[in-house]
Each structure stands twice: as structure tokens, then as C-alpha cells.
Amino acid sequence: MIIQALCPRAAMLLALALLTVLGSNSPAYASHSGAVAPSTAGHIAIGRVGPAKTRAADVTNPFTGLSIDAAAANRRPLLVKVANTSNVRPQDGLADADIVLEHYSEGGITRFTALFLTHSPEKVGSVRSCRLIDLELPVIFGAGVVCSGTSAGVRQRLFKSKSWEGSKGSVKNTVWMVSDLGRFECLKQAGCTLPMFRTPDRRAPHNLFANTLNAWNELQARGLNQPTSFNSWSFGGGVPETATATQAITIPYTSGAVRWAFDASAGKWTRFVSSRPHTDKATGAPLMAANILVVYANHVATNIIEDSGGSRSIEIQLWEQGRLQVFRDGRMIEGTWKRAANGGGLELVDAGGAAIVLKPGNSWLELVPLKLAVKTS
């Protein structure tokens, strides 16, 4: 070798020089702790908002504006369908959600779709069946879906929806985990590795719950647990001077008025249903939100029958654009929500077309008909 032909001192200097050059040009470097730099390889996701990428450490949750653990950031968000009839309150897991959407289901009652990314609750529910609005949400948020089932009419629409594209007729090639489309629930919680399980303390259908960790494992096994590329929302401090001071919001849903009252000491909104505090079952604490978004959208009764009483499924047309009210820090901002037809993302803009800045934290979206008389005070 050339090094051996040199004098000992020259050989040593040449060897050190070569090591320095080779080390500085290595494609993957190690820190002092031995950790290898994270990969930034891109992923294409079913129902994607755009090209999803692996998120590095110390990232911001796109749904809350808060820092999130890197492992959590690199998984697909989960949407879980949760009942909201009086006999299931208080529910499990809603306090852990980054976003909760409330909407009319049928017959004047409302139902929730809760989005999880930050936290991994092992009991969410009770879980109920999906509705037409849930065909839009996995596309908007780039998320997986967990629900107990679908009516025949909704199922037909699902098979033609954007989130079913590329399925080749198999639910295993999609982001959906639905009990009537495969084996996704256990008869008991102990030892269950499936996305959902039954409990003995309630009668069916209100005894079904979701385990988000198992749901993420299911997506991982399918090769579909990539992170979302949703980036529609802005977060930060400060409220525009044009925002209207507001201490309470009342949404007169037929099944019971929802009231959000601003708690100045907490800097959040507290939820009430039919004048009673709506609490989290695990903690007993009131449900609270940093932001309340009242999203006005056209509601159309379809010919899809959802229950034995003949109630019709409602198509909530969450596309194109509509009126929006954003409530944060005891103030209201009037604006517009925007979404491309069948596309991902959900823009929030003010009267001047600038992005509305949300308060960092969780958000509740109240989806309401165009002419519903929402009251503020």
C-alpha cells in the first residue's frame, strides 16, 4: 500500500487526512449518541391531501399548532365515529382528540367524528356507524377511519368515493376499518388486537369502543400508516382588532342545544349540552376547546334510509365554500371555509382573504345547516 511505503509519521498524517475526507462525505452521519439522521423519504397516501413526507423530530402538529412527538407525527391521523345520544354521555376519549366534528346524523340527532394524532387512547366511544360526511373527512385530513358499519346506501357511495380508489375491491387496500366490511372487532377488551372491542357493561350497539393503538397497527400492517400532508391551518397568538367580543355560543341542534362558554382563566371554551356540562368519562372534567369553528354547509336529505324509523341520511355538502365563524380567546372572527370539490384540505380565510389564525390547541367543528340560527352573546 502507498501508506506503508511512506515513513511512519507521513503515513499516519495521510491516514488521518483520508479518514477526515471520507467521514465528511458520508451520506448518513451519526451524532455523538450514535443516532442516525432521520429519513425524509416521501410517501404517497390513499386519500392524501398532497404528497406526504416523513416528519422529522420536533415537528408541529398540523391540527393543533403544538409540538408533537416524532413517532406520533409519522403516523396517519385516525377518525373515529362516536355516538352522541344522551344514553352514551359522557363518552370516552373525546378529551384526547385533536379535532372533534359534530354534525347532524339523522332524525335531528348529532354524531361526532373525532380525529386523533397526538394521543393514543385505548378506549374511544361508544363507536357508531359512519355517515355520508365521513366519505369526505379522510380525504380532507388524510386520515384513516374507524366505525361500526355503514348503511347499504352509504356503503354504495363509499365504494365510489375517492378514499376507496385503488382498493381493488378489498378494504385491506384502503384506510377504512369498518365492522361490516371485515373482522375489526373483538367480543372483549382483554387481549384484543383488533381496532374495536365490545364491553359487557352496556347493551349493543352502545358497547363498541375503539383502541387507537390497534387501529394504527392495522394501518401499519397494510402499509398505509404514512403521515398526513394536511397543512391548511395557521396557528399563533393575537386576535384581529375587528374580531367581535363573544362570551358564549349557542347552537340549537334539534336533539339538544349545544352551548360553548368562554373560560377566561383557562383561555378555552367549555361545552354544555341541554344546559348541562358535557364531561369526559375518564376524568370527569368538562370538555374544552381552544377553538370553536362553526361551519355552515348545505344539508340535503337523501333517499338513503338509516334506521328502522325511516330516517333519511343527510348529505352535508362540505365542498367549494361557505360561511365560517371562528371563536378563540373570547372573540369571534367572521370568514369563509374553502375546499376544492373532492379535494383535500380545508382553508379558513377572513373577509379580506387572509388565513384565519387559530389558537394553538384542540378545535371543535360544529357543522350546521345554512339557515341554522346560531346565537352569540
C-alpha positions in Angstrom: 0.0 0.0 0.0 1.0 3.7 -0.5 0.7 4.4 3.2 3.1 1.5 4.1 5.7 2.9 1.6 5.9 6.2 3.4 7.8 7.0 6.6 5.8 6.2 9.8 4.9 9.9 10.5 3.9 10.7 6.9 1.8 7.5 6.8 0.0 8.5 9.9 -0.8 12.0 8.7 -2.0 10.7 5.3 -4.3 8.2 7.0 -5.8 10.8 9.3 -6.4 13.1 6.3 -8.2 10.3 4.4 -10.4 9.5 7.3 -11.4 13.1 7.7 -12.4 13.4 4.0 -14.3 10.2 3.9 -16.2 11.0 7.1 -17.3 14.4 6.0 -18.7 13.0 2.8 -20.6 10.1 4.3 -24.3 10.0 3.2 -25.6 9.3 6.6 -24.0 10.8 9.7 -24.1 9.8 13.3 -24.4 12.1 16.3 -22.3 11.7 19.4 -25.1 9.4 20.7 -24.9 7.2 17.7 -28.3 8.2 16.3 -28.6 8.2 12.5 -30.2 11.2 10.8 -33.9 10.6 10.1 -35.0 9.6 6.6 -37.1 12.1 4.6 -38.3 9.6 2.0 -41.7 10.6 0.6 -44.8 8.5 0.8 -48.0 8.6 -1.3 -51.1 8.0 0.8 -54.6 7.0 -0.1 -57.0 9.9 0.4 -54.0 12.2 0.6 -54.1 16.0 0.8 -50.8 16.2 -1.1 -47.5 14.2 -1.2 -47.0 13.1 2.4 -43.5 13.1 3.8 -41.9 11.5 6.9 -41.8 14.2 9.6 -38.6 14.9 11.4 -38.2 15.3 15.2 -39.6 18.5 16.9 -42.4 19.0 14.4 -45.6 20.9 14.8 -48.9 19.1 14.8 -50.8 20.4 11.7 -54.1 20.1 13.5 -53.2 21.9 16.8 -50.2 24.0 16.1 -48.4 22.4 19.1 -45.2 20.4 19.2 -45.8 16.7 18.8 -43.7 13.6 19.4 -41.9 12.5 16.2 -43.3 8.9 16.4 -46.9 10.3 16.6 -46.2 12.8 13.8 -45.1 10.0 11.5 -48.4 8.0 11.7 -51.6 8.6 9.8 -54.3 10.6 11.7 -57.3 8.5 12.8 -61.0 9.4 12.6 -63.3 7.6 15.0 -67.1 7.7 14.8 -68.6 8.4 18.2 -72.2 8.4 19.3 -73.8 11.4 21.0 -77.2 10.3 22.2 -78.0 11.1 25.9 -77.7 7.5 26.9 -73.9 7.3 26.0 -72.8 10.5 27.6 -70.2 11.0 29.0 -68.1 9.5 26.2 -64.6 8.0 26.4 -61.7 9.6 24.6 -63.1 12.9 23.3 -60.8 14.9 25.5 -57.8 13.3 23.8 -58.8 14.2 20.3 -57.1 17.0 18.4 -60.3 17.8 16.5 -63.9 16.8 17.0 -66.5 17.4 14.4 -70.2 17.4 15.3 -72.9 17.0 12.7 -76.5 16.0 12.1 -76.7 12.3 11.7 -80.4 11.7 11.0 -83.7 12.3 12.8 -82.4 15.5 14.4 -79.6 13.8 16.5 -75.9 14.6 16.2 -72.9 12.4 16.0 -69.2 13.0 16.4 -66.1 12.2 14.3 -63.0 12.5 16.5 -59.6 12.9 15.0 -56.5 11.6 16.8 -52.8 12.1 16.2 -51.2 13.5 19.4 -52.7 11.0 21.8 -53.3 7.2 21.7 -56.3 6.4 23.8 -57.1 2.8 24.2 -60.8 3.3 24.7 -62.8 5.7 22.5 -66.6 5.6 22.1 -69.0 4.3 22.0 -68.3 3.8 18.3 -71.2 4.0 15.8 -71.7 3.7 12.1 -70.3 6.1 9.5 -72.4 8.6 7.6 -72.1 10.4 4.2 -69.9 13.1 5.7 -67.3 10.5 6.6 -66.6 9.9 2.9 -65.2 13.5 2.8 -63.2 13.6 6.0 -60.5 11.1 5.3 -59.8 13.0 2.1 -59.8 16.4 3.8 -57.5 15.3 6.7 -55.5 12.4 5.1 -56.8 10.1 7.8 -57.8 6.5 8.5 -61.4 5.8 9.6 -62.8 3.6 12.3 -66.6 3.0 12.6 -69.1 0.2 13.3 -70.6 0.0 9.9 -72.5 1.7 7.1 -76.0 1.6 5.8 -76.4 0.0 2.4 -76.8 3.3 0.7 -73.7 4.9 2.3 -71.7 1.7 1.5 -72.5 2.1 -2.2 -71.3 5.7 -2.1 -68.2 4.6 -0.2 -67.2 2.1 -2.9 -67.4 5.0 -5.4 -65.6 7.5 -3.2 -62.1 9.0 -3.6 -60.8 7.2 -0.4 -61.8 3.8 -2.0 -59.7 4.4 -5.1 -57.1 1.8 -5.7 -58.8 -0.7 -3.4 -59.3 -3.5 -6.0 -62.4 -4.4 -4.1 -60.7 -5.0 -0.8 -61.0 -3.0 2.4 -57.4 -4.0 3.2 -56.2 -1.8 0.4 -57.9 1.3 2.0 -57.7 3.4 5.1 -61.1 2.1 6.3 -61.7 -0.1 9.4 -65.5 -0.9 9.4 -67.1 -3.8 11.2 -69.4 -4.9 8.4 -66.5 -4.9 5.9 -64.2 -7.2 7.7 -63.1 -8.6 11.1 -62.2 -5.5 13.0 -63.7 -6.1 16.5 -63.3 -8.4 19.4 -66.0 -9.7 21.8 -64.0 -8.4 24.8 -61.2 -5.9 25.5 -58.8 -8.2 27.2 -56.2 -9.5 24.8 -57.9 -7.8 21.8 -55.5 -6.8 19.0 -58.2 -5.6 16.6 -59.2 -1.9 16.2 -62.5 -2.3 18.1 -63.9 -4.3 21.1 -67.1 -4.9 23.0 -67.7 -4.3 26.7 -70.2 -6.2 29.0 -71.4 -3.1 30.8 -73.7 -1.8 28.0 -76.2 -3.3 25.5 -75.4 -3.3 21.8 -74.9 -1.2 19.8 -73.6 1.1 22.5 -70.9 -1.3 23.8 -68.5 -1.0 21.0 -65.2 1.0 21.5 -62.1 1.8 19.6 -58.4 1.2 20.5 -56.4 3.7 18.6 -53.1 1.8 19.0 -54.6 -1.3 17.5 -56.1 0.8 14.6 -52.6 2.2 13.9 -51.2 -1.3 14.0 -53.8 -2.3 11.4 -52.8 0.6 9.1 -49.2 -0.3 9.6 -49.8 -3.9 8.5 -51.5 -2.6 5.4 -48.6 -0.3 4.6 -50.8 2.7 4.9 -49.7 4.3 8.1 -47.9 7.3 6.5 -48.2 10.8 7.9 -50.7 13.3 6.6 -49.6 16.3 4.5 -52.6 18.4 5.7 -51.3 21.9 6.2 -54.4 24.1 5.7 -54.5 25.8 9.1 -52.4 28.6 10.6 -51.8 28.9 14.4 -50.4 31.7 16.5 -51.1 34.4 19.1 -53.1 37.5 18.8 -56.7 38.2 17.5 -57.6 40.8 14.9 -59.0 44.1 16.3 -62.0 43.6 14.1 -63.0 40.4 15.9 -66.2 40.6 18.0 -66.1 40.1 21.7 -68.0 36.9 22.5 -68.5 35.0 25.7 -71.0 32.3 24.7 -72.1 30.4 21.6 -75.4 28.6 21.4 -76.1 26.1 18.6 -79.7 25.0 18.6 -79.4 21.4 17.4 -82.8 19.6 17.4 -81.7 16.9 19.8 -80.4 19.5 22.3 -78.9 22.9 22.3 -75.1 23.0 22.5 -73.6 25.9 24.4 -69.9 26.9 24.5 -68.9 29.4 27.2 -65.6 31.1 27.3 -63.5 30.4 30.4 -61.1 33.4 30.6 -58.9 31.7 33.3 -58.3 28.7 31.1 -58.3 30.6 27.8 -60.7 28.0 26.4 -64.3 27.2 25.7 -66.3 24.9 27.9 -69.0 22.7 26.4 -72.6 22.3 27.6 -75.4 20.1 26.2 -79.0 20.9 27.1 -77.7 23.3 29.8 -75.5 20.6 31.4 -71.7 20.3 31.4 -70.5 17.8 28.8 -67.7 15.9 30.6 -65.1 13.3 29.8 -65.9 9.9 31.3 -62.3 9.1 32.2 -61.5 12.3 34.1 -64.9 13.7 34.9 -63.6 17.1 33.7 -65.6 19.3 31.3 -64.8 19.1 27.6 -63.0 22.2 26.5 -61.6 23.6 23.2 -59.1 26.3 22.2 -61.1 27.0 19.1 -64.7 26.6 18.0 -65.4 26.6 14.3 -69.0 26.9 13.2 -69.0 25.6 9.6 -72.1 26.4 7.6 -72.8 24.0 4.8 -75.8 22.9 2.6 -77.6 19.9 4.2 -79.6 17.7 1.8 -81.9 14.8 2.8 -81.1 11.8 0.6 -83.1 8.7 -0.3 -80.7 6.6 1.9 -82.6 5.1 4.9 -80.5 5.0 8.1 -82.8 3.4 10.7 -85.9 1.4 11.3 -87.9 4.6 11.7 -87.2 5.5 8.1 -84.9 8.5 8.9 -83.0 9.6 5.8 -79.3 10.1 5.6 -78.1 13.7 5.3 -75.6 14.8 2.7 -73.5 17.6 4.2 -72.0 19.3 1.2 -68.6 20.2 2.5 -67.1 21.3 -0.8 -66.5 24.6 -2.6 -67.0 27.2 0.2 -69.3 28.5 2.8 -69.8 30.8 5.8 -67.5 30.3 8.7 -67.3 31.7 12.3 -64.1 31.1 14.3 -64.2 31.6 18.0 -60.9 31.9 20.0 -59.9 33.8 23.1 -63.4 35.2 23.7 -63.6 36.7 20.3 -65.4 35.8 17.0 -63.9 36.1 13.5 -66.2 36.0 10.5 -64.8 34.3 7.5 -65.2 31.6 4.8 -64.2 28.0 4.6 -62.9 26.7 1.2 -62.4 23.3 -0.2 -61.9 22.1 -3.8 -64.5 19.6 -4.9 -63.5 16.1 -3.8 -60.1 17.6 -2.7 -58.0 17.6 0.4 -57.6 20.4 2.9 -59.9 22.9 4.4 -58.9 26.6 4.1 -60.1 29.2 6.7 -60.0 32.7 5.4 -61.2 36.1 6.7 -63.2 38.7 4.9 -60.0 40.0 3.2 -59.0 36.6 2.0 -56.1 36.2 4.5 -55.7 33.0 6.5 -57.5 33.0 9.9 -55.0 32.3 12.6 -56.2 29.7 15.2 -55.2 29.5 18.8 -52.7 26.6 19.3 -54.7 23.7 20.8 -57.6 21.5 20.0 -60.6 22.5 17.9 -64.2 21.5 17.7 -66.0 22.0 14.4 -69.8 22.4 14.5 -71.2 21.6 11.1 -74.6 23.3 10.8 -77.2 23.9 8.1 -77.0 27.2 6.2 -80.0 28.8 8.0 -79.5 27.5 11.5 -79.8 30.4 13.9 -76.5 30.2 15.9 -76.6 32.7 18.7 -73.7 34.5 20.3 -73.5 36.8 23.3 
